[in-house]
Amino acid sequence: MSVAVLGATGGQGGAVATALLESGRAVRAVVRDPGSGRARALAAAGAEVVPGDLFDAATLADAFRGTTAAFAVTTPFQDGLDAEVAQGAAIVRAAADAALPHLVMASVASANRDTGVPHFETKARTEKLLAASGLPATVVAPAYFYDNALGAVDEVAAGRLTMPVPGDTSIQQVARQDLGRVVAAVVADPDRWIGQRIEVAGDDPTPVRMAAEIGRAAGGTVAFRQSSLEDLRTANPDMFAMYSFFVDSGYQVDMAALRTQFPAVPWTSYAAWADAQDWPKPAV
């Protein structure tokens, strides 16, 4: 029986699809465009690729039928916060219509803590909807992704890394591939994980350590510089709220317990992740 993976050409869904294929599971990759390069790469790797629209419960239900589980992820960053809520509702409705045996829903760590971070709150709404549905489900809630630093390659090339938080702020983070491995373990043991909420993080580097590890991996020196948090207040209220949350309290993932629960996951350190990336050599 295959596992349906929504967003299989994206960051989280792609990592889940890869981990499932590596574990020997059949994967039904649900994508908007089966003809895209990433979708063709999934097919070449052994996945069954089918079309699906995160806003269309009927197409999602069709993709879910005949599978033993599904991984679902929503996003506010392309179509907005209201769109993410609509995506969550469509996924829950589709899982019910298809009588899906096990839905693994991606959320975000601390979404259940009333953080006030807009894109945390939209995921919290989906979690509440899912709980009220009574569906057999597991919530997997990752912290900040190491991979977010890949958006700073131009900065790295110039020898710097900027974030709007103090340099000594510990930020719990995780490699996408480790999230994928957690999901693969969850769908392999549904009796254990249905009804559970799992927060996921692999390391807690500070921005200063992030810059140092990236610089070392890039073969040069990368210096951390704190950018203005206040500038984000009106420019990007969502990011202002998230970075304020990092400074005020931050995620509270029990990483020691997580390692006990998922001993087969390698739990990639930030340094090991940085080593595996193709960074430009810093100019300084």
N, C-alpha and C positions, 0 to 999 in steps of 0.2 A: 504494500500500500504506500502511496506517495504522500509527501507533505507539500501542501500548497504554500508558496512564499509570495506574499504581496511585496511590491516594490523591489523585485529581485534584481533590477538593474541599478538600484541605488546603493548607498553606503551600507545601511543596516541590513536590508534585504539581501544584498549581494554577499555580505559576510555570512549570513545565515545559510543561503543557498550553497555557498562553498563548503561550509562546515558540514552540512547534511550530506553533500555528495562525497566528501572525504570520509565520512563515517559509513558510507555504503547505502544510504537511504535514497530512494527514488524521490526526485524533486519535480513538482509542477510549478514552474516559474510563471507568475501572473504579472504581465507587463502591459503598458499602454500600447507599445509599438513592437510587435513581434519581429518586425523587420529591421530593428535598430542593430547597430554593431554589437552592443552589449548583450542584447537578446540572442543574437546569433552565436556569440561566444558561449553563452549558457547552454544553448542547444548542442554546440560542439563538445561541451564538457559532460554531456549526458542528461541534461534536464529536458523535460517536456515543457515547451513554451506555449502559453495560451494567453489570449487577450483578456484584459479586465480593466474596469474603470473604478477607482476608489469612491466615486460618487454614485455608482450604479449598483445597487444591491443585487439586482437580477444577474448581472454579469459575474459578480463575485460569488453568488450562490452557485452558479454553474461551474465556476472554477473550483469551489470547495467540494462539490459532490464527487464521491468516490475516493476521497482522500481520508487518511487517518488522523490528520492534524493540519493546522494552518498557522503560519506566522504572519501577523499583520502589523503594519506600521503606518502612522499618519504623520503629516507634516504641515506646519503652518507657514513655512518659509516661501512657498511658491504661490499659493492662492490666498493666504491670510488665515487668521485665527478662526473666523466663522466657518471657513472651508474645512479646517481640521476637525471641528466638531461634527460637521456633516459627514466627513469621511468615517469618523468613529461610529456614527449612527448607522451608516450603510454597512459597515463591516459586521456590527452586532446583528443587524437584521438579516444579513446574508447567512451568517453562521447559524442563526435560528432556522431560517427557511431550508437550509441544506442539512439540518440535523447533524452539524459538524461534531465529531467525537471529542475534539480538543482544540480550542483556540488559544494560541499564545499571542497575547497583545503586548506590543511594545509601548512603554510609557517613558517616564523619566524619574530618576531617583529624586525623592522629596516631593513628588507631586501630591502626595497625601498629607502634606504639612502646612497647607494654606500659606504658601510662600509669597503669593501676590505676583509671581513672575507670569506674565500672560501666557507664554507657550507651555508652562507647567500646568496652569489652571485649565487649559483646554484639554490636556491629557487627563487631568483629574476628573473632568466631566465625563470623558469616555470610560474611565475606570468605574465611576459610579453607575453609569448606564449598563456596563457589562455586569457588574455585581447584581444589579436589580433584575437582569434578564434571567439569572439562574443557569446560564450556559456553563458547560464544563470548560473552565478556562484557567489560564495562568497569566499573571502580569509579570513581565520582565522589564525592569526599570533601570536602564544604564545611567551612569553619571556622564560628565563631560567626556567627549571622545579625544583621545590623543590626536586623531586624524584632523581635528580642527586646526591644528598648527600648520597643516599643509597649505592653508590659505595664506600663509605668511612667507612663502618662498621668496618673494621679491625683497622683503625685509631681511631675510636670512642672507641673501646675496649681498646686501648692504652692511651686514654685520650687526644686525639688531633684531630684537623681538620685543614688541610692545603689547601691553595689556593694560586695561584701566583698573588695575588692582595693585596694592603694594607687593613688592617683590618677594616678601616672606610669607605670602598667603598660600597655605596648602590647599590644593584643589584636587579632590578625588576625581580620577579619570580612568578610562578603560580603552583598550584596543578593540576595534570593531571585530577583529577575528576572534577575540576571546568572548565577546558577546555572542557571536555565531556559535561557538562551541558550547556555551551555556544553553542556548536554545536547542541545540542538537541533543544535549543530555536530557533536557526537560521533555522533549517529545518522545525520547526513548523510554521514559519511565513515567507515563501519565498518572498512574495511580498514586505516585508519591507527590506529584507537583500540581495536580488539579486543585484549585482553590487557594493556591499560594501566590504571594507577591514577593518577587525576588529583586532586590536592588543589587546592582552590579558595578564594581570598580576594581581596578587592578593595581593602582599606585596612587600616590597623593603628592606629586611634585609641586614645588613652588615655582612661580614664573622664573626666578633666578636659576633654579636647577634646570628647568625646561630649556632656557637659553644656553646654559652650559652644556647640556647633553646634546642639543642640536648642533652647537658649534663644534664639539668634539667629533660628532658623527660626520659633519660636513668638512672636517679637515681644516678648521680655522677657529676664529673667536666670534661668538655672538653675544652681545651685551644686552641685558634686559633694560628697557626703559618704560617707566610707568606713564601711560597716557592719561588724559583727563576723563574721569568718569562723568563729571558734570556735563561735559559736552554731549554725552549720549542722552541726557534727560529729555531733550526735545527732538534730537536727531533720530534716536532709535529707543523709544521707551521700553521696549521688550528687553533689549540688551542692557539698558541701564538697570532694569529691575534684576536681571540675572546676575550681573557683576556685583551689584549691591548685595545680593543674597550671598555670593561667594565671600564677600568681605565680612558681612554681619554674622553668618552662621555656617554656611556651606553645607554640602551633602553630609550625611551621617551613615554611610554604608559600613556595615560590620565586615570588613575585609577578611579578618581572621576566620569568622564563621563561614564566609563564602568559600574560602579555600578548603575548609573541612567538608562542606556540602558538595563541592565540585572538584575532587582531587585530581581528576584527569585533565582539567584545564591547565595549561602551562602558566597562566597568569603573567603575561608579558609585562616586564617593567618598562618604564618610560625610556630608559637608556637603551634597552634591547629594541624597542619599537623605533627609536630614533636611528639606530644603527641600520635598520632594514629599509630606510627611506633613501630616495635619490635626491639629496640636497645640493643646491648650487654651492660652490666654494665661496665663503665670505670674502668680500673685497678687502677686509682689514684683518 
